[in-house]
Amino acid sequence: MTIRQRSGTVTRAFAVVTASIMALNLVGAHAQTSGPAPATPPTAATTSAAAASRLYGGIEYLHWWVKDAPLSVPLVSTGPDANEEGFLINSNSTILYGAPFSPAVGGNDQQGFPGFNGARLTVGYWLDDAQRYAVEASGFLLQSRTTTYQARGDATGSPGLRIPVFNNVPYAPGGRCDQSNPTVCLVGQTEDGVPLAVPGALTGGVNITNSLQLGGFDLTGVLPLYRNASWQVSGLAGGTFLQLNEGFNLTADLEGLASSPLYGGQSGYVVDEFKTRNRFYGATLGLRGRYSYGPMFFEGTGRVSLGASQEVLTVNGGYADFGAMFASTSGPYGIFAMPANEGTFSQTHFAVVPQVQLKVGYNITPSIALTIGYDFLYDSNVIRPGDQINRNIPKGQTFQQDGTAASLTSPARLFRTTDFYAQGISIGLVFRL
């Protein structure tokens, strides 16, 4: 064999080997695109990255709206002199604030709140590298909001104003009745009212506030039930705590006009305070679904908590007067808050608290995402202060004008429960470390 023949043989052999290698590469490439690649043993670098990705969480700004505060009774009225500036005896009297009451006109049985700002913090941790089990803690708090209603007469006592009540214990107006003939001068069980402004005789006003604050906390175990490249569905189980604090405060101040033979030289103020606190403790079950599409994802969470609602009511009242010819100048007597219904009382009721969260997110980086969402929360059993006001009172005890002993039964104590809800939007950042 010549040198040229050997060279041609080597060239042909090299060409065959090269073609074989290229064919194997094509087969390998086809195998990688049509089926899962063999598992690669973890290295120290991949193990460290997996461990670092166990922690996740987020912080969100909340803007929520809540169910209006109830106003169960009429609270401020006006009317002509024939109606004693606002007794609720016919349609000539108008309810300026508080619940409607026939035959008077006007009124509204709810007090709305503006939107509440707040924040929610969530922290979760996967218990294993495969992300099969996680523990998650989340808490939120809304700011405390207060709404205010005010009404006041001018320097002459106009317009006439009253806090309308129903007197259920006969009394002597001003305590000056001739007790030798009580059937003539006693005010019986009838529509009545505490004066705030009487034209030409008395001027004053009323300030009414409603306050509310809401917060809660969840501790949840997360168990993925289904997972693929786009979908993940997880079961949730844990506990929920929810707290709702509210207050109702009524403050009235009075000053007699110097020209008035009845009120001249007299002044005073009276305060009613109703506070409620609701604490819910419950066991929670839920589901969370997540769908990913490129850098975007959509997430929905629903959970239901069953448990106990601990409800506490605190009622306080008081007054002070100056220059009046009453038996006492101060005491624990408001208008709707009096010794018979004052104090702190509590009850526990079964309650159901469902919650829904919907979110749309965008992954800014592999570790950070921006979200916008909607929340809805419902509590089936709470106590709210505006529902605890009883307008059937012994009006003679206001400012202790009658001078008689305090009633032990009136006004009757109320403990009315209702439901509550909150809903709103959220904007937040989610992190994965």
Phi, psi and omega in degrees: 000136180276167179297323180294321180294317179299319179298319179294323179295314178300319181297317180293322179295319179297322180295320179296315180298317180297317178297323180294317180296320180295321179296319178297321178296320179295318178297318179296320179295319178296321179295324181290327181275343184253001180196167180293141178284152177302145180295140179260128179303135181294140175259175178299324181292315181291324178297318179295319180294319180296319180296323182291337184273006182287329184273134176214168179172194180185161175228136187227144168270134181246142169225104189241158172239148184237166176298137183302152175288134180283142171239101191272349182224157171291139188241327178220133181221165175216160180180178181286170179301327180296336177258019181054043177060025174140012171299140185272067186249344176198181185285359175282347175265142182239131176274118181274329182207136181111181188292148173300152180206112180287143010268005178293163180252164178086185178105155177210130187268016178219149173241114181281158175245146169291171180299147181258130170273149180193187181214153176225134179241131179233134176225129178229159181214124175282132185277349179217162182294331180282358179056053178261339180218138178219155172242134187227134176239136181216135178220147177224157177211129174262151178296158174279128180244145177226131173252151185228135171239137179225143172217141185206140173280160179276191185296341179261001181087017179251145353284162177294138182224146177220156162260106188283135179221170171248120179280125181245004175228119181305142182212163177261118182303125179072001181068016186253010182294148174287103186294348177287345179223063189292337182290342182272321189256351181285137172276124184274199179282107188197168172297137185213190179186148175271123183289138172249323178209129178233117183308127178080358184227319189212138173232154182171192181193182183223144176234122183237127179237147170236130181234154182206143171214138184229140176205165181195169182211138176234138170239118194227139167267137183244127180232107177298130181257330181208139183207130169219197185296333184247328188248147168215127178239128183233145172270147182236139176210138180173216182224154182229137173238136181221136179229129177236118178246133180220158177215147172233127182227130177237124177233124178239141176232144185228148175211122179288141176285143184301333182277355184273124177291338183269317186251354183304133179082001181250150174203168179173177176213160180217144185228135170240138178221123176239122179236142176230149175223126179242126176235120180254133175234121185213160172268141191235138169231146180193179177227148175227128178241143182220131177238127181251138178220099186062225179282354182261156174212155179234131185227136176229135180230130174230136180214152178230131180244133176243132181182206185249136176251113178269117188243128184235133177241131176236127182235130177221147176215160178187162180211164169213138176230156184226121177089358180275155181265043181267167183295325181228156180258355178198163179168176184276051183237112172264214175260306177259346179251114182222171185309328183292331181240009179277157179125189179242130185224150182218153174215159176236130182231154173289140181216155176240131181233095172273149178222143177229135175229131175236133183220147169240132184228159177225125180282106178289317174224172176301342184248348185228135179226149175257134182232153169225139188209178178228138179235145171223132181226138182225140175233122188283344185212109176220164172248135183233142191297323183295341179277352187260007183271125179252118182275355176274098190230161169277091189298336178295344178277344177295123187061013183048041184293335182276337179076005181269169180294151181295140175290138179268354185236347184229135001286145180294141179287136178246149174214074184265136179249160180207192177251176184207147174215159175217146179208159179170189184251161178221148174226127186207175174242134178248137179237151174226119185249000000 
